Amino acid sequence: MKPITEDRAARRFHQMATLERQIAIKTSEIADCKAHLKEITELRDGLLRRLRETARDEGELPLFDLDGD
């Protein structure tokens, strides 16, 4: 096996550094997506909770006015 030349070692280092930067960017994008997913999941869960409350006649507009108001 021949020894690696200085030029080849420099190109390999540059390639690895470029790939590491790209990985860091994608990792950041994944973190942003996870945060957004958490936010919209919480919003959806709130809507589902309201729907279930409404189905049990406990929602914002009850179907039956048992108090006679």
N, C-alpha and C positions, 0 to 999 in steps of 0.2 A: 504494500500500500504506500502510495507516495504521500509525502507531507502536503498539507493544505497550504496554498499560497496565501500571502497576505491579502491580495485582492479578493480572492474567493472567500476568505474569512470575513472581510469587510462587507461583501455583498450578502453573505449569510446573516451577519449581525443586523444589517439594514432590513433584510426581509423579516427577520424575527421581530424587530422593533415595530415594523409596520403592522404585522399581524397582532402584536400585543396591543397596539393602539386601536385596531379594529375590534378586538375582543372587548376592550374597555368601553368602547362606544356602544356595542351591542348589549353589554351587561347593563349599562346605564339605561338604554332603551327598554330592556326587560323590566328593570326596577320601576320605570315610569309607567309602563303598561300594568304592572301589578298594582300600583297605587290607584290607577284609574279604574281597574277592574274591581278593586275593593270598594271604591266610591260608588260605582254604578250597581254593584251587588247590594250594597246597603240601601240604595234608593229603591231597587226592585223589591227587596225584603220589606221595606216600609209600605210599598203599594200592596204587596200580598197580605200584610197584616191588616191594612185598612179594608181590603176586599173581604177577608175572613170576618172581621168585625161587622161589616155591613151584612154579610150573609147570616150572621147570628142576631141581626137587628140591634147591634150595639154601635152602629156607625154614626156618622155625622147627621144623617137624615133618617131617623127611625121610621119604620113603616107603620107601626102601631103606637098611638099615643095613649098609653095606659094611665096617664095622670089626668086625663080629661081636660087638658088645657086647650 
